[in-house]
Amino acid sequence: MAWFQKKKKRLTAEDRRDLPSDVFEKCDGCGEILYGERLARNLGVCPECGNHFRISAPRYVELLIDSGSFEEEDGGMTSGDPLAFSDLKPYPGRLEAARQKTGRNEAVMTGRGRVEGIPVVLAVMDFSFIGGSMGSVVGEKIARAGRDALERDLPLVVVSASGGARMMEGIFSLMQMAKTSAVLARLHERGLPYISVLTDPTTGGVTASYAMLGDVNLAEPGALIGFAGPRVIGETIKQALPPGFQSAEFLEEHGMVDRVIDRRELKSAVAQLLRHMREGWRPWG
C-alpha cells in the first residue's frame, strides 16, 4: 500500500485517504494519526502525547484483573421502563441500541477477581452504554458489588465513567445515589478498603455519590470530573472559572483527588495500595 511504502514513522492527515477507517485513530490531544493496533497495545494511551482514549469496561477488566481470575456477576440484569419514557425514541429502543453497540446489557460490569494475586470485588462503568448513565440497574449492581465485598471481607474497586443519572428513569435513578452511598458507609465501618478510579468523564450523580467516596480516589490524566458542567457553574456564580477547572490535575492540586495516574501504571498502583491497606481485612480464597 502507498502509505506503507513511504516508510514514515508517523502518519499524516494525507495518508488517511489510503487507510481503511478501522486501521487508525486520530488523537484529540496532539492530532497525531495512530495505528489502532499500536494504540490498543498501549492500553488506549497515545504514545506521542499521553492522551487517554476512552476504553470499554471489558478492556479495564482485562488490564486490571489477573488473567483467568475474573468471575462476572449479575451480567444478565437489564433495565425496565418504569416511567414509559419517550423523547425522540422510546427508552426501550435506546436500551436495545446500546446493547447492540456494546454487547453488554448495562452500563456497568461487576464481578470478582485478583489484582496481582490480591482478591477484590470490581465494578467498571462503560461510557459507551448511554453515556455511562446511572439508572436503577447500574445502582443495584454497584450496591450488590459492595454487599458482596462485605459478605466476603474483600476490598472494592470501582472504575467510573459517566455522564450522570439516567434521565429516562427520573427519581428512580436519583435514588441510586443514596443506596450506593449507604453500602459504602457499611464498608467504611467494617474497615474494608474502597478504591475509586475516576476516568473521563465522571460527572453528575455518580460524582455526587460513590465515585468520590473512595478511601483513595485515583484519576486518569486529563479526566473531566465534576457535578455540573463548567458552563453551568460559570453562569450560576457569574464568575470566570480558573484554567483547567474540573480536570483531574486541577482536582489533585486542590485535594479532591489523591493521585493522577497513567492507565499503564494503574494495576500496579491499585495492587500497591491494597497491600498497604490490607491490615484489618481477611483475603478471600
Disulfide bonds with the S-S distance in Angstrom:
none
